[in-house]
Every structure is written in structure tokens, then in C-alpha cells.
Amino acid sequence: MKQIYENYTKEDFQVWKILFDRQMKQFPTHASNAYLEGLKIANFETGVIPIFKETNQILKETTDWTLAVVPGIVPDYTFFELMANKRFPATTWLRKMKELDYLKEPDMFHDVFAHVPLLTNQHFVNFLEELSKIGLEYVDDAYAIELLSRVYWFTVEFGLIQEQAGLRIYGAGILSSAGETRYSLSNKPPKHTFSIKHILDTPYRKDEFQKQYFVITSYEQLYNSIPEIKQLLWEKLNAVAV
């Protein structure tokens, strides 16, 4: 599959601009420094839908990653195999004007605008790559994949990071949602210190704002958690087997 740029409609460009401008108003005080730096590197602009070929060249030169065009949510094996080989799955379609605030599955704004900037951070992509290799190892074990999905969910999609300037967002699920961008940093939801054990014991829901968030102190911390993920996953799976 590939991106067919000439197929984008006037509404598509309007949707990208509205979503882009709305989030950029919040990001100076809400998004993580690494995300904001990556946004500059990616060269995303208001009203201009990114061209995958150009984005891939930038990513390739920065962290050796690229985007892989997919039609939507893909099977677990495909998902993990792509990222284990430094290829991030991304859709090319955009939500409609009537869907600005909620989608049942990720569109290009989520996959590209929210995810790509952090793909320029080496520690972050190293974490993605190694987590995906674990996913490939256990891809036929539904319980293992459920546990790994919790790690992915509470980090890559809905993670927060404590920076010198304060609490900031790096999770793409938050960064692509105007409402959750505000909500996640408010005093309403509890924030937990990053803990793999806690995350593995925490189910989540996709159809509402998160009930809680986990806070890292650096992207190195994410990458350095890989051995613990392997160990605790092995322990949980063996406990079930017994």
C-alpha cells in the first residue's frame, strides 16, 4: 500500500488544519519537549497533510525508522513485525469533520501527527523496537499480548513524563485528542509513578478518557524497562500455567 496524495479532498485539508491548529495552541504548555523537538524535525505544518515519502526520508536520516502504510488496525503479528523492523504502521485516511473529537479507530492525524515526532527520539524508538520483539515472541499467546498491550497503552499511547518545566504529555492517544490533552494534566485523574508491575495489573478502556496515567522521568527509563517487562511477563505467564 502507499499514500495517494491526490486523493485528499478539500475537507481532508480542512480537517488536518483544524486539528493541527487546535492542538498547537495547547502544546507549548502540555506536550513533552521531545515531542515538540520532533515536530520541528518532521516539519509538519498547518493545512498541509504530510507527504509520507518526505516524512520517511526525515525519519530514516534521524533514527533509521520509516512509516509503513496500513489500511487501519492490523493483526498483532503484522503490528509487531513492522515495528520490530523499524517500520511504524500508519493509515493515510483522515476523519470527517463530524468526527473531530472521537473516532473508534486511529486515523492519519493520530498515527502521523501524534506518533511521528517521537519517532525522532532514539531512546523511544529503541523501546518500541524491543517491545515489539517481545510481542513477536508471544504473538500466539492471547494473555501475553493483553499484558503487553497494557504496557503499550500506558506508555506509547497514554504516557506522561515529568520534565523540569512540569508534567507533560508524550502519549499519542492524548496528543491527538484536544479534550484528553486538557484532562490528562488536570487534577482530576490520578497519576502513578511508572511501574511495569502496576501497569501489567491495570486493564484499560478505549472508549473514554483514561481513569489513571503513569509518569516516566525520561525516555531512557522506558528503554531500560525492557528487561523487567520480559521478566515480569515470564513470571505472570508461568503463574497461570501452574
C-alpha positions as CSV (number, residue, x, y, z in Angstrom):
1,M,0.0,0.0,0.0
2,K,1.0,3.6,-0.5
3,Q,-0.2,7.1,0.1
4,I,-2.1,8.6,-2.9
5,Y,-1.8,12.3,-2.1
6,E,-4.0,13.5,-5.0
7,N,-6.9,11.6,-3.4
8,Y,-7.1,14.0,-0.4
9,T,-10.1,16.3,-0.6
10,K,-10.7,19.9,0.5
11,E,-12.4,18.6,3.6
12,D,-9.3,16.5,4.4
13,F,-7.0,19.5,4.3
14,Q,-9.5,21.5,6.4
15,V,-9.7,18.7,9.0
16,W,-5.9,18.5,9.3
17,K,-5.7,22.3,9.7
18,I,-8.4,22.4,12.4
19,L,-7.0,19.6,14.4
20,F,-3.4,20.8,13.9
21,D,-4.2,24.4,15.0
22,R,-6.3,23.3,17.9
23,Q,-3.5,21.1,19.4
24,M,-0.7,23.6,18.7
25,K,-2.5,26.1,20.9
26,Q,-2.1,23.7,23.9
27,F,1.2,22.1,23.1
28,P,3.6,24.7,24.4
29,T,2.5,24.0,28.0
30,H,1.2,20.4,27.5
31,A,3.4,18.4,25.1
32,S,6.8,17.0,26.1
33,N,10.0,18.7,24.9
34,A,11.0,15.6,22.8
35,Y,7.7,15.7,21.0
36,L,7.9,19.4,20.3
37,E,11.5,19.0,19.0
38,G,10.4,16.1,16.9
39,L,7.5,18.1,15.5
40,K,10.1,20.7,14.2
41,I,12.2,17.9,12.7
42,A,9.2,16.3,11.0
43,N,8.4,19.8,9.5
44,F,4.6,19.4,9.9
45,E,2.6,22.5,9.0
46,T,-1.0,23.7,9.5
47,G,-3.2,23.0,6.5
48,V,-0.6,20.7,4.8
49,I,-1.1,17.0,5.0
50,P,2.3,15.3,5.4
51,I,3.7,13.5,2.4
52,F,4.9,10.1,3.6
53,K,7.8,10.0,1.2
54,E,9.2,13.2,2.7
55,T,8.5,12.1,6.3
56,N,10.2,8.8,5.7
57,Q,13.3,10.4,4.4
58,I,13.5,12.6,7.6
59,L,12.9,9.6,9.9
60,K,15.3,7.4,8.0
61,E,18.1,10.1,8.4
62,T,17.2,10.7,12.1
63,T,16.6,7.3,13.7
64,D,16.5,4.8,10.8
65,W,12.7,4.3,11.1
66,T,10.1,4.8,8.4
67,L,6.3,4.7,8.1
68,A,4.5,1.6,6.7
69,V,1.1,2.4,5.1
70,V,-1.7,0.2,6.5
71,P,-5.5,0.3,5.9
72,G,-6.3,0.5,9.6
73,I,-5.9,-1.7,12.7
74,V,-3.7,-4.6,11.6
75,P,-3.3,-8.1,13.1
76,D,-0.9,-8.4,16.1
77,Y,1.8,-10.3,14.1
78,T,1.8,-7.6,11.4
79,F,1.9,-4.8,14.0
80,F,4.8,-6.2,16.0
81,E,6.7,-7.4,12.9
82,L,6.6,-3.9,11.3
83,M,7.9,-2.2,14.4
84,A,10.5,-4.9,15.2
85,N,11.9,-3.9,11.8
86,K,11.7,-0.1,12.5
87,R,8.6,0.5,10.4
88,F,5.7,2.3,12.1
89,P,2.2,1.3,10.9
90,A,0.2,4.4,9.7
91,T,-3.0,5.0,8.0
92,T,-3.4,7.6,5.2
93,W,-7.1,8.4,5.7
94,L,-8.4,11.3,7.8
95,R,-11.5,11.6,10.0
96,K,-14.5,13.6,8.7
97,M,-15.5,17.0,10.0
98,K,-18.3,15.5,12.1
99,E,-15.7,13.2,13.8
100,L,-13.3,15.8,15.0
101,D,-13.5,14.8,18.7
102,Y,-13.9,11.0,18.6
103,L,-13.0,8.0,16.4
104,K,-13.4,4.3,17.0
105,E,-10.1,3.6,15.4
106,P,-7.0,5.7,14.7
107,D,-6.7,7.9,11.6
108,M,-3.8,9.6,10.0
109,F,-3.9,12.5,12.4
110,H,-3.4,10.1,15.3
111,D,-0.9,7.9,13.5
112,V,1.2,10.6,12.0
113,F,0.8,13.9,13.8
114,A,0.7,12.3,17.2
115,H,3.2,9.5,16.8
116,V,5.8,10.6,14.2
117,P,7.5,13.4,16.2
118,L,8.6,10.9,18.9
119,L,9.9,8.5,16.3
120,T,12.8,11.0,16.0
121,N,13.8,10.2,19.6
122,Q,16.3,7.3,19.7
123,H,15.5,6.0,23.2
124,F,11.8,6.0,22.4
125,V,12.2,4.1,19.2
126,N,14.6,1.6,20.8
127,F,11.9,0.9,23.3
128,L,9.3,0.4,20.6
129,E,11.6,-1.9,18.7
130,E,12.4,-4.1,21.7
131,L,8.8,-4.2,23.0
132,S,7.7,-5.3,19.5
133,K,10.3,-8.1,19.5
134,I,8.8,-9.4,22.8
135,G,5.4,-9.2,21.1
136,L,6.6,-11.3,18.2
137,E,7.9,-13.9,20.7
138,Y,4.5,-14.2,22.4
139,V,2.2,-13.4,19.4
140,D,0.2,-16.6,19.7
141,D,-0.4,-16.2,23.4
142,A,-3.6,-14.0,23.9
143,Y,-2.9,-13.4,27.6
144,A,0.7,-12.3,26.9
145,I,-0.5,-9.9,24.2
146,E,-3.1,-8.5,26.5
147,L,-0.4,-7.8,29.1
148,L,2.0,-6.3,26.5
149,S,-0.9,-4.1,25.2
150,R,-1.2,-2.6,28.7
151,V,2.4,-1.6,28.5
152,Y,2.0,-0.1,25.1
153,W,-1.3,1.6,26.1
154,F,0.0,3.3,29.2
155,T,3.3,4.5,27.6
156,V,3.2,4.9,23.8
157,E,-0.5,5.9,23.7
158,F,-1.3,7.5,27.1
159,G,2.0,8.2,28.8
160,L,3.0,11.3,30.7
161,I,6.5,12.5,31.5
162,Q,7.9,14.6,34.3
163,E,10.1,17.3,32.9
164,Q,11.8,20.3,34.5
165,A,9.0,22.6,33.5
166,G,6.4,20.3,34.9
167,L,4.2,17.3,33.9
168,R,4.0,16.9,30.1
169,I,2.4,14.5,27.6
170,Y,4.1,12.1,25.2
171,G,1.4,9.5,24.6
172,A,-0.1,9.8,21.1
173,G,-3.6,8.9,22.2
174,I,-3.6,12.0,24.3
175,L,-1.8,14.2,21.9
176,S,-4.4,13.6,19.2
177,S,-7.3,14.4,21.5
178,A,-8.0,18.1,22.4
179,G,-10.2,17.0,25.3
180,E,-7.8,14.5,26.8
181,T,-4.8,16.8,26.4
182,R,-6.5,19.1,28.9
183,Y,-7.9,16.4,31.1
184,S,-4.8,14.3,31.5
185,L,-2.8,17.2,33.0
186,S,-5.7,18.4,35.2
187,N,-6.1,17.5,38.9
188,K,-8.9,15.0,38.2
189,P,-7.2,11.7,37.2
190,P,-4.6,10.1,39.4
191,K,-1.0,9.9,38.2
192,H,1.2,7.0,39.2
193,T,4.9,6.6,39.2
194,F,6.0,4.5,36.3
195,S,5.9,0.8,37.4
196,I,5.8,-2.1,35.0
197,K,4.3,-4.3,37.7
198,H,1.5,-1.8,38.3
199,I,0.8,-1.4,34.5
200,L,0.7,-5.2,33.9
201,D,-2.0,-5.3,36.6
202,T,-4.1,-2.4,35.1
203,P,-6.7,-3.1,32.5
204,Y,-7.9,-0.1,30.3
205,R,-10.8,1.0,28.2
206,K,-10.7,2.6,24.7
207,D,-14.0,4.4,24.7
208,E,-13.4,7.0,27.4
209,F,-10.8,9.3,28.9
210,Q,-8.3,7.2,31.0
211,K,-9.0,6.7,34.7
212,Q,-5.3,7.0,35.5
213,Y,-1.9,7.7,34.0
214,F,1.7,6.6,34.5
215,V,4.5,9.1,34.6
216,I,8.1,8.4,33.4
217,T,11.1,10.6,34.1
218,S,12.9,10.0,30.8
219,Y,12.7,8.0,27.6
220,E,15.8,6.2,28.7
221,Q,13.7,4.9,31.6
222,L,11.3,3.4,29.1
223,Y,14.0,1.6,27.2
224,N,15.7,0.4,30.4
225,S,12.4,-1.2,31.5
226,I,12.6,-3.8,28.7
227,P,14.4,-6.5,30.9
228,E,11.9,-6.0,33.6
229,I,9.0,-6.4,31.1
230,K,10.5,-9.7,29.9
231,Q,10.9,-11.0,33.5
232,L,7.6,-10.0,34.9
233,L,5.8,-11.2,31.7
234,W,7.5,-14.6,32.1
235,E,6.6,-14.8,35.7
236,K,2.9,-14.0,35.1
237,L,2.6,-16.5,32.2
238,N,4.2,-19.2,34.3
239,A,2.0,-18.5,37.2
240,V,-1.0,-19.0,35.0
241,A,0.4,-22.2,33.6
242,V,0.9,-23.6,37.1
